[in-house]
Amino acid sequence: MDVLYFAWVRERIGLPREKVETQAATVSELVTELSAREERYAAAFADLSALRVALDQELSDFDASLAGVREVAFFPPMTGG
C-alpha cells in the first residue's frame, strides 16, 4: 500500500510517501510496525493524539481496518482560518 506523510510528519520521517508491505490489520498495527523501523519513524508517531489518518482519502480512526485499503495518509490536525 502507499503511505503518505504530510507537514511535520513528512519532515520527521524524511519522505513524502513510500510503498509499504505490511501484515498489519489496523492502522494502529501499521503505526507500531513503522515506529519499530527506526528512530525517525518512532519520533513521528510518538504522540498519536497529534496525528490524523485518512484511508483512501477518507478521514478515519487508528483502530480502523486496513482490509482493502490502498492508501494511508498521516498528517497533523488542520486548523481553519
C-alpha positions as CSV (number, residue, x, y, z in Angstrom):
1,M,0.0,0.0,0.0
2,D,1.0,3.6,-0.4
3,V,1.7,5.5,2.8
4,L,1.8,9.3,2.6
5,Y,3.2,11.7,5.1
6,F,2.3,15.4,5.4
7,A,3.6,18.5,7.1
8,W,5.9,17.8,10.2
9,V,5.3,14.1,9.8
10,R,7.0,14.2,6.4
11,E,9.8,16.4,7.9
12,R,10.5,13.9,10.7
13,I,10.4,10.8,8.5
14,G,12.2,12.5,5.6
15,L,9.9,11.1,2.9
16,P,6.7,12.4,1.3
17,R,5.4,8.8,0.5
18,E,6.5,5.2,0.3
19,K,5.2,1.8,-0.6
20,V,4.8,-0.4,2.4
21,E,4.2,-4.2,2.6
22,T,2.6,-5.0,5.9
23,Q,0.8,-7.7,7.8
24,A,-1.0,-5.1,9.9
25,A,-4.7,-5.5,10.3
26,T,-5.4,-2.0,11.6
27,V,-3.9,1.5,11.4
28,S,-2.5,1.1,14.9
29,E,-0.7,-2.1,14.0
30,L,0.8,-0.3,10.9
31,V,2.0,2.6,13.2
32,T,3.6,0.0,15.5
33,E,5.4,-1.6,12.5
34,L,6.6,1.7,11.2
35,S,7.7,3.0,14.6
36,A,9.8,-0.1,15.0
37,R,11.7,0.6,11.8
38,E,14.0,3.3,13.1
39,E,14.1,6.4,15.3
40,R,12.8,8.9,12.8
41,Y,9.5,6.9,12.5
42,A,9.3,6.5,16.2
43,A,9.6,10.3,16.6
44,A,6.9,10.9,14.0
45,F,4.4,8.6,15.7
46,A,5.3,9.3,19.3
47,D,2.1,11.2,20.0
48,L,-0.8,9.8,18.1
49,S,-3.1,12.4,19.6
50,A,-1.3,14.9,17.5
51,L,-2.0,12.9,14.3
52,R,-4.9,12.2,12.0
53,V,-5.2,9.4,9.5
54,A,-7.0,9.0,6.2
55,L,-7.7,5.7,4.4
56,D,-8.2,6.0,0.7
57,Q,-8.7,9.8,1.2
58,E,-11.4,9.4,3.9
59,L,-10.7,10.6,7.5
60,S,-10.5,7.5,9.7
61,D,-9.5,6.2,13.2
62,F,-6.4,4.4,14.3
63,D,-8.4,1.3,15.1
64,A,-9.8,1.1,11.5
65,S,-9.2,-2.0,9.5
66,L,-6.7,-1.9,6.6
67,A,-8.5,-4.6,4.6
68,G,-8.7,-3.5,1.0
69,V,-7.0,-0.1,1.7
70,R,-4.7,1.1,-1.0
71,E,-3.6,4.4,0.6
72,V,-2.9,5.6,4.1
73,A,-2.1,9.2,4.9
74,F,-0.8,10.6,8.1
75,F,-1.0,14.3,8.9
76,P,-1.4,16.8,11.8
77,P,-4.8,18.2,12.6
78,M,-5.8,21.0,10.2
79,T,-6.9,24.4,11.5
80,G,-9.2,26.7,9.7
81,G,-8.8,30.4,9.3
